[in-house]
Amino acid sequence: MSHFSSEDEALLQSMLRQLLQSVKEKITGAPSVECAEEILLHLEETDENFHNYEFVKYLRQYISSTLGSVIEEETEKCTSAQNQGEGSGYDTLVQHVTKKTRESKEYKEMMHSLKNVMMIVVESLINKFEEDQMHYKELQRKVKTEQHSSYYTDNCSDSDSSFNQSYTFMNQEQLQQLVERLDPAQPKEVRQEAMQTLCSAPPSDILNCESWTNLHKHLAAALSDPDSSFSDKVLKFYAKTFSSSPLNMTRELFTSLAKYLELYFLSEDNYVPTLSMGVDISNPDVIRLLKKIRLLNEYQREVPSFWIRHPEKYMEEIMESTLSLLSVKRESSHTVPPKCLDPVYFLALVDFKAVWFKKWMHAYYSRTVVLSLLEKKYKPLIIASVEQCVSYLEACESAAVGTCWSNSLSKSHNSNKQKHFYTGRELQYIYFVHSLSLLGRLLIYKQGRRLFPIQLKNKKDLMSLTDLVLMFTRLIYCSPNCPKTLNVHTGNYSPAGLITDVLRILCDRKECAMECLYSNTVIEALLQPIHYLLSGAEVRLNCPERTLIYIADILARIAAVDDGLSLLLYGGERSSAIEGSSLRGAHIIVQFTKKLLGEDITVLSGSEMLPVLKGAFIFVCHQMYSTCEGLEVLLPYHLHLSIAEAWKKTSLLSERIPTPIAGADCISSVSQESQSFIVLEETLLDDLLNFAATPKGLLLLQNTGMVNECVTFMFNRFTKNLQVSGCEKFGYGVIVSQVAATASGAVALQHSGFIKALITELWGVLECGRDDIRVTHPRSTPVDPIDRSCQKSFLALINLLSYPAVYELIGDQEIPNKPEYSLREVPTDTIDIIDRLVIVNTDAKIHSLFNYEQSHIFGLRLLNVLCCDLDTLLLLESQYKISKVLLDAQKENTLDTSGSSREFIIDGLSVERNHILVRINLVGGPTERILPPRILHKGDDPYPWPMFSSHPLPTCYLAEFPRKTDARQDSDVSKLLSALKNPDKQLGWIENIQRQFCEIMENKPNVMSGTNLAELIEKFVLHLSETPSECYFSGREHEADANVTIKNLSPVQQLGIKMTIGYGKHLNLLKENAENDLFQVLMYCEKLLKPQQASVKTSLRGLQGGYASYDWFASSVFLIMMGNREKMLTFLHQFSHLLVSAFLWIPRLHSSIHLPVDTAVSGIHPVYFCSAHYVEMLLKAELPLVSSAFHMSGFTPSQICQQWLTQCFWNYMDWSEICHYIAICIFLGPDYQIYLCISVFKHLQQEILQHTQTQDLQVFLKEEALHGFQVSDYFRYMESLALTYRPVLLRDMRNIRVQNT
């Protein structure tokens, strides 16, 4: 640089200017000069383009040429030293070379030369900048003289960005002079020039100057300057500062602006329009005022995003200055002063829905401060907001309801012209909306609700939270009329809509709803117009359809939460206050809904919005009857029949709508009407479908005859990947599980195509893989027996294949067993899955599978779950000889060893088959049999359990069951037997027997077994059957018809006999000749029950002929009686008179004449629609976590309970616990069946929650026995449940013959 020419200087100037232009934004955003220097020093770390700047490239090249030789020389020296072992690494090398280079003579000369050159370049740049600045000022003066004064027409006070201007850095002396020139005493031209200079200076320098206090006063005075161009410059300075300075600086400016506005409104010298005058926003004074309010509001909205990074006192100052401004009330010296507009009116004009307050209340950090200030100093703000709402309500309820405050505002919104004038009424309405938004946000938070009750002016009583909500409710009714054409009241500014939005938010927050909405008073206020419409009384509703839709929306949200649902169903702390009616909310709602469906309300007849209104109120009922408790309350109204009838009527009307003709005038109206009917049809089907959410609701749906239509509707939504219904959150699992638990439901699922789609999807995942995976991306090898990709399909099949479904889908059907299977042949139904995945017994089947082992393991796992239902096991064994198929497969899976012995190959398939063979060939509870695990162990013997390929099973799987000693000598049992042998049948004798039985069960449960138990239930049933009041079924119906001939028992029953005899012998309860006795007992049962079966015309396979399953209860009693046939026959004859027989003895009411015809035809047993229904209801009340776990898993408690109860807990409980289950139901009543199921779920609660997380709850409940469960441990718990629920449960159980369906 020794030869530094003018060209070099110009080149360096351009390079430096380019660098400064590139980092201009970073420098101008710096709050001080020191910060700007810091930014430049760390530019390499923060700017990704640093090394691309020409100036940086020039410096790099210059340093390289000057110091390159020095660096190379020092590097060579260090490298040679390292090779000799003196160095210690790369870092040390760099440090050493850097140090030596900086100490060199060349480095010092370079720095001196570079400094001199850069000083010349920078000085030239500064001189050129000052010349440009003077030229710019001169140009500005010329422009000002040519400009005419005009008003800003933009909507934003900071629309002209200050960042387009250059900054002029100023020292304290210059700033002091600038402040003096801004003094109001100075000439106008001087002040304007000073203001222009101020706008080009960095805001940080100005806010930190020593004369800020005086400058602050001068700026406030300048805001009031009559020259709009001058005051606008001040406003731009404020806007620029707000956008580019940190909070510690801008909060002073904000507070000064707020203070200025506060003084502006307090001063009588300033122009503030009155309410009667209205606001003309084209008035220059109003424009200037609105710009200041707008700027204030914009900062209010933005500041919450960054004030948490600063001290809390800054935030408090901003909040307090705002609240102080909004609290301003202008006093007048006149006797009757006109109502001058307060600041809040103008704030509402620029922020209609109080977005600023919403943002302030969002974070806990700021919300706490706001609420504290409101509580301590500014509560009048809240009072004023409430009073504004009260005033609006009074105006709406006045004689001129039709010309309410918001009517003219709505007209202006319909016009395309910009509005320039707001009347007093419109301003009142705008303030009302602002107040409503503020109050709605306030009520969301607990501390905000604590501000109530409040004392209003001219009101004696305090206004509580409930009073406020009641006022909101009245406002919904009184909101202005809705024209037929689209206007503001159908959009976001409708008064009723805005209030409904507030109430929606409260409904969706539990604590808010509990405090504000969940009271009889509020519910009655919401239902008041509905009650009047029902009673035919005159009711004044503006836009009744829209109003009722809003009410329905709020009621639906209340009903969606347990506490709200309970309030609607049962009422709250006091009875209804509606005159002449003691009905709870649910009753009024369902009555009104039925009238809507029947179009029996004159006021609403012919309304275009009637279909929407119907859907809204049906949805409220939907929220109630989709729960067990809600269905019980709504049951007497037969709502399912009304909805079904309405659907049929709507469907016919939609078919009659003429096809639109091109060019006709009625095309749009016809299309709109058609769309309305289609939507209503789908809504009604959806509401009908959701009756299937509960067992009893499914029976009601079945009785409408519309199961097929509803299931098809569900399948159509499934194919479109839509939710199962508008409110269902967990997919299709619950509805499908509920529907599939019945025979008719399974048939409907098959006819709809649901099962085919499910199986096709399964096959695609299991055998084909995903289509969108490229060949170059191979599938991972499965490590789990059921791969995660197949888990969803596996659980869906388990949900689907309950025994009633299995019997309908595969009963009396043969396995295809084709000689050849095409690779493209995809299964479409259940029998195909069994053929291709379960019974894989031919080479053709093996070769047809791409993933043989994985697919067959899937089938075996499915078979294992299915066989846990003993009725399904007997069906599969009788039709397909499952046991033989598995034994043959095990026999083939062996290797020849020395001599004639063969050794089993241990692999995934053989281990699965071994587990299934033990499960299906041994009956027993958790301690009565040993099931081999399905995993291998580490070590020399990975699978120590013996495999087998023929009967009998290895003895190691049989748990030892020693013969128990007879407990006949127990004094308590002897006392009870004595009371039963010679009963004193006075009043209360049954209660006395039950009390003694309970004492034994609580204290000595082990003695309740063997001959003791047999004698006890025999004698007790005998005396009950002789007591007329205890005989539920008449005596003449219980004689076995001698003319009825039973040729033989079915293969299923014969297999069941073998299973029962094997279990009885294992328990040491039966003798060798017991098989024939049990055969005779079952033949007698068929003769006894056959005459009591109704002849029904149905396509259901399960209702063709007699009871197709096995009689597990009769077999259980046979074991209790230790195979005594005579006692057994006598017992069953007497037992069949009692109510408990309807629930313990499943064949007793199979297709029975004792049931209503519709119920008999449905094939749904009382154990399902009554017992299992109440299990779900009690589960929700007693064990809510378990109930939620079932819902989330897509499985239903009713399905597993139906399986447990049908097979009398065989394989799930030990024999002693099964005896106790039967005993407590006989002695204490059939409702104990329900309490026992609840006790089981209570026992399993932790496991249920755990398996819900692992997504295998269905598999766990079906496969696992009830380990550790003892009936006696939960006896007191069952008694407590009986005290609470027995009246309702027993009443409904007694009503099964006259079920209100």
Disulfide bonds with the S-S distance in Angstrom:
none
